[in-house]
Amino acid sequence: MQQEQIPQQQNVTPKKYQLTTPTKDKKQNKTNQSTTIQSPQNNDFYSPKNVNPWKTPKSLLKSNHKQNTPDHSIQASPYSDRYIPLNVSRNLFNKQIQPFEIEEENQYEELLSENVLEIDENKHVSILNFTKQKHDKVQSAKQLETPKRKIDTLPIKVLDAPGLEDDFYQDTLHWGKNNLIAVGLQRCVYLYNVDNSKVFQLAEPMDNNELQAYYTSLQWNTNGQMLAIGCCDGSLKLWDYNKNTFSGSMNISNKRISTISWANPNIFAYGSKDKAINICDVRVPNYSIFQLLGHTQEVCGVTFDGNELQLASGGNDNKVFVWQMRGGNSNSNNQYISWEIKSHKAAIRALAWNPNSCGVLATGGGNQDKTIKIHSSHTNQQITSINCDSQVCKLRFSKIVNELVSTHGYEKNLVCLWQYPSMKRIHQLEGHSERVLYLSASPDESTILTGSGDETLKFWKIFPTQVSNNISSLFSMCEIR
């Protein structure tokens, strides 16, 4: 290929290309922001930096001469045969290299890039980059796990509760939906307002001089408008929150009422030392509807599931019964019993249904058992059993996360947090010096309240305050009313 003739001049030095980069000042003219190439005055049409890298010149297409591969061993003129460097082809779409002089820009494209695509001309952005890049390492499974939340080992608040009984067969502490804590101290019931920390006495003490505790159990209904209080003589009182007075009473049992559980704002069940479980409705005149007979000793705990379909009861006879509240054989004495659990070796006071898994029941045994057992009422089978090395006093599943809280007595007096369904112990809280017999939770389920025979009430912040809308909506869809 013929080389172009260059006019001979004395002491002529080839001019170098000058590449100007965009300035950072956006207030300058648009022509100053574009990349320009200043070429020498000579005829350098075939210069590598001015040749369009996407097209072959027409003069070369029309020429019949064969193009010879340039010999790089011989130093050629800078304006010799056409040569396309590799780095140009590799960075065709790189914004840092612009082989043309852009004199005018389309205003629409400029607004589109700045406002929609959010491309900043002062930053080196490559839309398509063909250069080799180091691929990010795939995160391991441990790195993808959600970070563990921080749980305070110390209670956020401690209240003195003089006269709180250290009795395995009493349950006199409950935190209602109205943010009022009801607690039975000696022979009186007090209400503690969490919002303003005010305390007032609810029930008057007895007139006689008996030393034993008069009130043995209590619980708010599901909306916090009514409080049921069980007594040692078998009587039961109902206190109306809105009217600020006692609205009724009933005397069905003749022995102490050990446990109470509400299914909804109107229906509740209670178990007593006379071995019977009474189902009551505040809308009927005498309150009582029917009795459930099955235990051979005192009933220590009762609890309804979230769907109001089943009732679990634990007794001093080391047995757990699961009762079907809707249906059953009306011709038998134990017409509502659907399952009898005999796997424990001590009294069962701790019972809890899992609100996140339908039909999952957790039970805890006393001092001679020291185990937490998980059961399925759908299959009537035991799922797992965990040895806690201490008496299990109370159980409660969280509604925010799938975790279980357990309180213990002899001999460690701990509050433990378990992950379900693995039943791996996540955390344990120490602070009580006596058996942790009482357990309740705040209305938002983020804080638990524990009571002990050391006559103290302690507040523990162990769960997150809020739950995502997707999970909360899913839980609400799973509820059957």
Salt bridges, closest charged atoms under 4 A:
GLU110 OE2 - LYS30 NZ 2.52
ASP120 OD1 - LYS26 NZ 3.98
ASP166 OD1 - ARG435 NE 3.20
ASP167 OD2 - ARG256 NH1 4.00
ASP171 OD2 - LYS394 NZ 2.98
ASP281 OD2 - ARG283 NH2 2.90
GLU298 OE2 - ARG256 NE 2.91
GLU308 OE2 - ARG481 NH1 2.66
ASP317 OD2 - HIS295 ND1 3.30
GLU340 OE2 - LYS319 NZ 3.35
GLU340 OE2 - LYS342 NZ 3.79
ASP369 OD2 - HIS344 ND1 3.02
GLU403 OE1 - ARG149 NH2 2.53
GLU445 OE2 - ARG396 NH2 3.10
ASP454 OD2 - HIS432 ND1 3.21
GLU479 OE1 - ARG481 NH2 3.83
